[in-house]
């Protein structure tokens, strides 16, 4: 009998520490392309205004 084929399959042993794919619900960006500081501040201010109105 081949005992190596019995039981549940073994899981992946070494998964990558960083998964570079875009997550579900996250804004889609090209990998390695980061927005500028001005864009980030504008987005944060817009989110704060939206939260303040609600």
C-alpha positions as CSV (number, residue, x, y, z in Angstrom):
1,X,0.0,0.0,0.0
2,X,1.2,3.5,-0.9
3,X,0.8,5.5,2.4
4,X,2.0,8.7,0.8
5,X,-1.3,9.0,-1.1
6,X,-3.5,8.6,1.9
7,X,-4.9,11.5,4.0
8,X,-5.5,15.1,3.2
9,X,-3.3,16.9,0.7
10,X,-0.5,19.0,2.2
11,X,-0.8,22.8,2.0
12,X,1.7,25.1,0.5
13,X,4.8,25.3,2.7
14,X,6.3,28.6,1.6
15,X,3.9,31.3,0.6
16,X,5.3,34.7,-0.5
17,X,5.6,37.3,2.2
18,X,4.2,40.0,-0.1
19,X,1.3,39.5,-2.5
20,X,1.6,42.2,-5.1
21,X,-1.9,41.8,-6.4
22,X,-4.7,44.4,-6.0
23,X,-7.1,43.3,-3.3
24,X,-10.8,43.2,-3.7
25,X,-12.4,46.6,-3.1
26,X,-9.0,48.4,-3.2
27,X,-8.4,51.1,-5.8
28,X,-6.7,49.6,-8.8
29,X,-3.2,50.9,-9.3
30,X,-0.3,49.8,-11.4
31,X,2.2,48.0,-9.2
32,X,5.1,50.2,-8.0
33,X,3.2,53.4,-9.1
34,X,2.6,55.5,-6.0
35,X,0.5,58.7,-6.1
36,X,2.2,62.0,-5.2
37,X,1.9,63.5,-1.8
38,X,-0.4,66.3,-3.1
39,X,-2.8,63.6,-4.5
40,X,-2.8,61.8,-1.2
41,X,-3.6,64.9,0.8
42,X,-6.4,65.9,-1.6
43,X,-7.9,62.5,-1.3
44,X,-7.7,62.6,2.5
45,X,-9.2,66.1,2.7
46,X,-12.1,65.0,0.4
47,X,-12.7,61.9,2.6
48,X,-12.7,64.1,5.7
49,X,-15.2,66.5,4.1
50,X,-17.4,63.7,3.1
51,X,-17.3,62.2,6.6
52,X,-18.1,65.6,8.1
53,X,-21.2,66.0,5.9
54,X,-22.6,62.6,6.8
